[in-house]
Amino acid sequence: MSVIRPELVEGLRRWSEVIASMALAAFGLWTLQSHDRFIQIIGAAIIATGLGLALLAWRRLRFHRETAAPGIVQIVEGQISYFGPETGGFVGIGQIVELHLVDHGATWRLVTPEEALHIPVSAQGADALFDAFAQLKGLRMADVLDALDHPQTARVLWLHPSRRPVRLAKA
């Protein structure tokens, strides 16, 4: 029997990365009280690191979806695997040429030259896709989070440079 309510424990678990990062920044703030200039410089660096980690943790937290969709997502050595009840597949992060958010924000569509893999946004382990998508050169994670917060029928989030339309210079 736990003394702490389960909802509170779950909330603390979800926010733990943000809380730990802010605690690091608070420690850096505490070190600024020192009279030693070197310790103050280290404290300022700790504050910057803590705040940067907190921002990243907050973005990762926004990426998380509460509802549970069928299937499991795993990312091992640069390969995204989705094991669903009816479909599934494997895609190397370096093979992705297009990233879409489809079905009114319910499904990721990862396109390679050979196939497309559809992964529910709220599948078990889908939170790990945040770090995988961050590896796509030129993808702005702020755009991804905005697409999740404001779903549309379908949205193109990222195209590989080889797939982007060529803009002709005006004469």
N, C-alpha and C positions, 0 to 999 in steps of 0.2 A: 504494500500500500504506500503510495507516494503522498507526501505532504503538499506538494505543488500540483496545481491543477494541470491536467494533460494539455489543455489548450495553450497555457502559458509556456509549458515545456516545448511544445511544438513551435510556438512563435519565437522563442529564444533560439531554438535550433535553426530556424530559417534565417534569422537575423544575426547569427553568431559571427559570421565572417565580417559583417559591417561593424558589429560591436567590438570585435577584437582589433580591427583596424583603427577605430576611433580611440580605443584604449592605448594603442601604440602612439597615436598623435598626442593624446593627453600626457603620456610619459615624456614625449619630446617637449611639450609645453612646460612640464615640471622641471626639466633640465635647464630651461632658460633662466631659472632662478640662480644658477651658479654664477660666481664672480669670475670664473675662468672663461676667457674668450673662446678657447678651443672647445670646451664642453658646450658652450652656447651654440657654436657652429654645428657641432654634431647634433644637438637638440633640434636645431632648425631643419637639418636634413631628415631627422626622424619624423618631425611633424609633416614635412612634405611627403615622405614615404607613406606614412599612415593615412594621410588624406587621399593620396593617389590610390592606395589599396582600397580605401573605403568607397571611393567612386567606382572602381572596378567591381567591387562586391555588390554595390547597390545596383549597378547595371545588370550583373548576373542575376540578382534577385528579381529584377523586373522581367527578365527573360523566362523565369519559372512560371509554369501554368499549373493551377491547382487540380483541374479536372483530370481524371485518369482515362486515357484512351488505350485501346488494346495495343500490345506489342512492346518490344524491348529494344532500346537503342544502346549500342556499345561502340566505343571508339578505341581502337587498339592500333598503335603504331601507324597513325595516319589513315586508317581505314574505318569508314563509318559503316556499321552493320545495323540493319533493321530486321528484326524477327517478328513478323506480324502473324495474326491468326490465319489470314488468307494470302497475304503477299509478304514479300521481304526482299532483301538484296544487300549487296555490298558495293560501296563506292569509295575510291581513294580520294582523299581531299584534293590532291593535285590533279585529278581527272575532271573535277567539276568545272563546267564551262558556263553554267547558268544556275542561279538560285532564285526561286520564286516562293511566294507565300500565297497559297490558293485555298479554295473552299471557305471563303470568308474568314481567313486567318486561322483555319484549323489544321492545315497540312503544309509541310515543307515539301517543295518539289526540287530535287537536286538532279540536274541534267548533265550527263556526260555525252561524248560523241556517239556512244553506243546505245545508251538507255537512259531512262529517267527513274529515279527512286522517290517514292512518296512516303513521307514519315509524318505521322500525327504529331502536332506541336506538343501535346500533353502525354505522349507515350512515356513509359518508364525509362529513365535515363536520358531523356531528350534535353535535359539541362546541359549536358556535356557538349551539345552542338554549339553553344555560345563560344567556347574556346576554339572549336573546329572552324566555325565561320570566321572568327577573327583572323585566321590564317589566309583567308582569301584576299589577295592584294587588291586594294582599292575599295573594299567593302567598308562602308561606314556603319558601325554598330548602332549609332544613333538612329539611322534610317531603319534598321532591323527592329529596334525597340519601338519606334514610331509605328511601323507596320503592324506589330503585334497589338499595340494599344488602339489603333484605328484600323481594324480589318476592312478589306474590300473584297470583291469577288475574286480577283486575282491581282497580284502585284509582282512585278519584276524587281528584285532587290539588287541583283548583281549580275553582270555579264563579264566573261573573260575578255581581255582586250581584243582577241581575235574575233569575237562575236559582236563587238560594238560597231555601230554604223560609222562609215567613213564620212567625215565632213569635208566637203569640197570648199576650197578657198574661193572667196568671191573675187571676181576680176575687177 
